[in-house]
Amino acid sequence: MDLLHSTWFWIVIIGAPLGTVLGTLARLSQKQPPIELPPGVAPGTYARREQAEQDDDVASR
């Protein structure tokens, strides 16, 4: 009986993190809707203004 209890214990110990990881990955795989911005706010980029201008100049050549 002790072997059965210890076996189920380790199955739960190993299975719980695996279930958590699978659940997290399943949630992250769903496409999220775009964020609603307040009126008057334009969506931006993470690129700095100077870098974006240089990229535009290179692309226009």
FIBA-886837 format. One record per atom (N, C-alpha, C): residue number from 1; chain; x, y negated, z; residue in one letter. Coordinates in nm, 2 decimals, decimal comma. Layout:
BEGIN
<r NUM 'A' <X Y Z> 'a'>
...
% end
This chain:
BEGIN
<r 1 'A' <0,08 0,12 0,00> 'm'>
<r 1 'A' <0,00 0,00 0,00> 'm'>
<r 1 'A' <0,09 -0,13 0,00> 'm'>
<r 2 'A' <0,20 -0,12 0,07> 'd'>
<r 2 'A' <0,29 -0,23 0,07> 'd'>
<r 2 'A' <0,34 -0,27 -0,07> 'd'>
<r 3 'A' <0,37 -0,17 -0,15> 'l'>
<r 3 'A' <0,42 -0,19 -0,28> 'l'>
<r 3 'A' <0,32 -0,26 -0,37> 'l'>
<r 4 'A' <0,19 -0,22 -0,35> 'l'>
<r 4 'A' <0,08 -0,29 -0,43> 'l'>
<r 4 'A' <0,07 -0,44 -0,39> 'l'>
<r 5 'A' <0,08 -0,47 -0,26> 'h'>
<r 5 'A' <0,07 -0,61 -0,22> 'h'>
<r 5 'A' <0,19 -0,69 -0,27> 'h'>
<r 6 'A' <0,31 -0,63 -0,26> 's'>
<r 6 'A' <0,42 -0,70 -0,31> 's'>
<r 6 'A' <0,42 -0,72 -0,46> 's'>
<r 7 'A' <0,37 -0,63 -0,53> 't'>
<r 7 'A' <0,36 -0,64 -0,68> 't'>
<r 7 'A' <0,27 -0,75 -0,71> 't'>
<r 8 'A' <0,15 -0,75 -0,65> 'w'>
<r 8 'A' <0,05 -0,86 -0,69> 'w'>
<r 8 'A' <0,11 -0,99 -0,65> 'w'>
<r 9 'A' <0,18 -1,00 -0,54> 'f'>
<r 9 'A' <0,24 -1,12 -0,49> 'f'>
<r 9 'A' <0,33 -1,18 -0,60> 'f'>
<r 10 'A' <0,42 -1,09 -0,66> 'w'>
<r 10 'A' <0,51 -1,14 -0,76> 'w'>
<r 10 'A' <0,45 -1,17 -0,89> 'w'>
<r 11 'A' <0,34 -1,10 -0,92> 'i'>
<r 11 'A' <0,27 -1,13 -1,04> 'i'>
<r 11 'A' <0,20 -1,27 -1,03> 'i'>
<r 12 'A' <0,15 -1,30 -0,92> 'v'>
<r 12 'A' <0,09 -1,44 -0,89> 'v'>
<r 12 'A' <0,20 -1,54 -0,89> 'v'>
<r 13 'A' <0,31 -1,51 -0,83> 'i'>
<r 13 'A' <0,42 -1,61 -0,82> 'i'>
<r 13 'A' <0,48 -1,64 -0,96> 'i'>
<r 14 'A' <0,49 -1,54 -1,05> 'i'>
<r 14 'A' <0,54 -1,56 -1,18> 'i'>
<r 14 'A' <0,43 -1,61 -1,27> 'i'>
<r 15 'A' <0,31 -1,57 -1,25> 'g'>
<r 15 'A' <0,20 -1,61 -1,34> 'g'>
<r 15 'A' <0,15 -1,75 -1,32> 'g'>
<r 16 'A' <0,15 -1,80 -1,20> 'a'>
<r 16 'A' <0,10 -1,94 -1,17> 'a'>
<r 16 'A' <0,18 -2,05 -1,25> 'a'>
<r 17 'A' <0,31 -2,05 -1,25> 'p'>
<r 17 'A' <0,39 -2,15 -1,33> 'p'>
<r 17 'A' <0,37 -2,13 -1,48> 'p'>
<r 18 'A' <0,36 -2,00 -1,52> 'l'>
<r 18 'A' <0,33 -1,98 -1,66> 'l'>
<r 18 'A' <0,20 -2,04 -1,71> 'l'>
<r 19 'A' <0,10 -2,02 -1,62> 'g'>
<r 19 'A' <-0,04 -2,07 -1,65> 'g'>
<r 19 'A' <-0,03 -2,22 -1,65> 'g'>
<r 20 'A' <0,04 -2,28 -1,56> 't'>
<r 20 'A' <0,05 -2,43 -1,56> 't'>
<r 20 'A' <0,12 -2,48 -1,68> 't'>
<r 21 'A' <0,23 -2,42 -1,72> 'v'>
<r 21 'A' <0,30 -2,46 -1,84> 'v'>
<r 21 'A' <0,21 -2,45 -1,97> 'v'>
<r 22 'A' <0,15 -2,34 -1,98> 'l'>
<r 22 'A' <0,06 -2,32 -2,10> 'l'>
<r 22 'A' <-0,06 -2,42 -2,10> 'l'>
<r 23 'A' <-0,12 -2,45 -1,98> 'g'>
<r 23 'A' <-0,22 -2,54 -1,97> 'g'>
<r 23 'A' <-0,17 -2,68 -2,01> 'g'>
<r 24 'A' <-0,05 -2,72 -1,96> 't'>
<r 24 'A' <0,00 -2,85 -1,99> 't'>
<r 24 'A' <0,03 -2,86 -2,14> 't'>
<r 25 'A' <0,09 -2,76 -2,20> 'l'>
<r 25 'A' <0,12 -2,77 -2,34> 'l'>
<r 25 'A' <0,00 -2,77 -2,43> 'l'>
<r 26 'A' <-0,11 -2,70 -2,39> 'a'>
<r 26 'A' <-0,23 -2,71 -2,46> 'a'>
<r 26 'A' <-0,30 -2,85 -2,45> 'a'>
<r 27 'A' <-0,28 -2,91 -2,34> 'r'>
<r 27 'A' <-0,34 -3,05 -2,32> 'r'>
<r 27 'A' <-0,26 -3,14 -2,41> 'r'>
<r 28 'A' <-0,13 -3,13 -2,41> 'l'>
<r 28 'A' <-0,04 -3,22 -2,48> 'l'>
<r 28 'A' <-0,05 -3,20 -2,63> 'l'>
<r 29 'A' <-0,10 -3,09 -2,68> 's'>
<r 29 'A' <-0,11 -3,06 -2,82> 's'>
<r 29 'A' <-0,23 -3,13 -2,88> 's'>
<r 30 'A' <-0,32 -3,17 -2,80> 'q'>
<r 30 'A' <-0,44 -3,24 -2,85> 'q'>
<r 30 'A' <-0,41 -3,38 -2,89> 'q'>
<r 31 'A' <-0,46 -3,43 -3,01> 'k'>
<r 31 'A' <-0,43 -3,56 -3,05> 'k'>
<r 31 'A' <-0,52 -3,66 -2,97> 'k'>
<r 32 'A' <-0,45 -3,76 -2,92> 'q'>
<r 32 'A' <-0,52 -3,86 -2,84> 'q'>
<r 32 'A' <-0,57 -3,97 -2,92> 'q'>
<r 33 'A' <-0,69 -4,03 -2,89> 'p'>
<r 33 'A' <-0,74 -4,14 -2,97> 'p'>
<r 33 'A' <-0,65 -4,26 -2,94> 'p'>
<r 34 'A' <-0,65 -4,36 -3,04> 'p'>
<r 34 'A' <-0,57 -4,48 -3,02> 'p'>
<r 34 'A' <-0,62 -4,56 -2,90> 'p'>
<r 35 'A' <-0,53 -4,63 -2,84> 'i'>
<r 35 'A' <-0,56 -4,71 -2,72> 'i'>
<r 35 'A' <-0,64 -4,84 -2,77> 'i'>
<r 36 'A' <-0,74 -4,87 -2,70> 'e'>
<r 36 'A' <-0,82 -4,99 -2,73> 'e'>
<r 36 'A' <-0,75 -5,11 -2,67> 'e'>
<r 37 'A' <-0,70 -5,20 -2,75> 'l'>
<r 37 'A' <-0,64 -5,32 -2,71> 'l'>
<r 37 'A' <-0,74 -5,43 -2,68> 'l'>
<r 38 'A' <-0,70 -5,52 -2,59> 'p'>
<r 38 'A' <-0,79 -5,64 -2,57> 'p'>
<r 38 'A' <-0,80 -5,72 -2,69> 'p'>
<r 39 'A' <-0,91 -5,80 -2,70> 'p'>
<r 39 'A' <-0,92 -5,89 -2,82> 'p'>
<r 39 'A' <-0,80 -5,99 -2,83> 'p'>
<r 40 'A' <-0,75 -6,01 -2,95> 'g'>
<r 40 'A' <-0,64 -6,10 -2,97> 'g'>
<r 40 'A' <-0,50 -6,04 -2,96> 'g'>
<r 41 'A' <-0,49 -5,91 -2,92> 'v'>
<r 41 'A' <-0,36 -5,85 -2,91> 'v'>
<r 41 'A' <-0,34 -5,76 -3,03> 'v'>
<r 42 'A' <-0,22 -5,78 -3,09> 'a'>
<r 42 'A' <-0,19 -5,70 -3,21> 'a'>
<r 42 'A' <-0,10 -5,58 -3,16> 'a'>
<r 43 'A' <-0,12 -5,47 -3,22> 'p'>
<r 43 'A' <-0,03 -5,35 -3,19> 'p'>
<r 43 'A' <0,11 -5,38 -3,23> 'p'>
<r 44 'A' <0,21 -5,35 -3,15> 'g'>
<r 44 'A' <0,35 -5,38 -3,18> 'g'>
<r 44 'A' <0,43 -5,25 -3,20> 'g'>
<r 45 'A' <0,56 -5,27 -3,21> 't'>
<r 45 'A' <0,65 -5,15 -3,22> 't'>
<r 45 'A' <0,76 -5,17 -3,11> 't'>
<r 46 'A' <0,84 -5,06 -3,10> 'y'>
<r 46 'A' <0,94 -5,07 -3,00> 'y'>
<r 46 'A' <1,07 -5,13 -3,06> 'y'>
<r 47 'A' <1,07 -5,15 -3,19> 'a'>
<r 47 'A' <1,19 -5,21 -3,26> 'a'>
<r 47 'A' <1,20 -5,35 -3,22> 'a'>
<r 48 'A' <1,32 -5,40 -3,20> 'r'>
<r 48 'A' <1,34 -5,54 -3,18> 'r'>
<r 48 'A' <1,31 -5,62 -3,31> 'r'>
<r 49 'A' <1,28 -5,75 -3,29> 'r'>
<r 49 'A' <1,24 -5,83 -3,40> 'r'>
<r 49 'A' <1,35 -5,84 -3,51> 'r'>
<r 50 'A' <1,48 -5,86 -3,46> 'e'>
<r 50 'A' <1,59 -5,87 -3,55> 'e'>
<r 50 'A' <1,61 -5,74 -3,63> 'e'>
<r 51 'A' <1,60 -5,63 -3,56> 'q'>
<r 51 'A' <1,62 -5,50 -3,62> 'q'>
<r 51 'A' <1,51 -5,48 -3,73> 'q'>
<r 52 'A' <1,39 -5,51 -3,69> 'a'>
<r 52 'A' <1,28 -5,49 -3,79> 'a'>
<r 52 'A' <1,30 -5,58 -3,91> 'a'>
<r 53 'A' <1,35 -5,70 -3,90> 'e'>
<r 53 'A' <1,37 -5,79 -4,01> 'e'>
<r 53 'A' <1,48 -5,73 -4,10> 'e'>
<r 54 'A' <1,59 -5,68 -4,04> 'q'>
<r 54 'A' <1,70 -5,62 -4,11> 'q'>
<r 54 'A' <1,65 -5,50 -4,19> 'q'>
<r 55 'A' <1,56 -5,42 -4,13> 'd'>
<r 55 'A' <1,51 -5,30 -4,19> 'd'>
<r 55 'A' <1,42 -5,34 -4,31> 'd'>
<r 56 'A' <1,34 -5,45 -4,29> 'd'>
<r 56 'A' <1,26 -5,50 -4,40> 'd'>
<r 56 'A' <1,35 -5,55 -4,52> 'd'>
<r 57 'A' <1,46 -5,62 -4,49> 'd'>
<r 57 'A' <1,55 -5,67 -4,59> 'd'>
<r 57 'A' <1,61 -5,55 -4,67> 'd'>
<r 58 'A' <1,65 -5,45 -4,60> 'v'>
<r 58 'A' <1,71 -5,34 -4,67> 'v'>
<r 58 'A' <1,61 -5,26 -4,75> 'v'>
<r 59 'A' <1,49 -5,25 -4,70> 'a'>
<r 59 'A' <1,39 -5,18 -4,78> 'a'>
<r 59 'A' <1,34 -5,26 -4,90> 'a'>
<r 60 'A' <1,35 -5,39 -4,90> 's'>
<r 60 'A' <1,31 -5,47 -5,02> 's'>
<r 60 'A' <1,41 -5,47 -5,13> 's'>
<r 61 'A' <1,53 -5,43 -5,10> 'r'>
<r 61 'A' <1,64 -5,43 -5,21> 'r'>
<r 61 'A' <1,63 -5,32 -5,30> 'r'>
% end
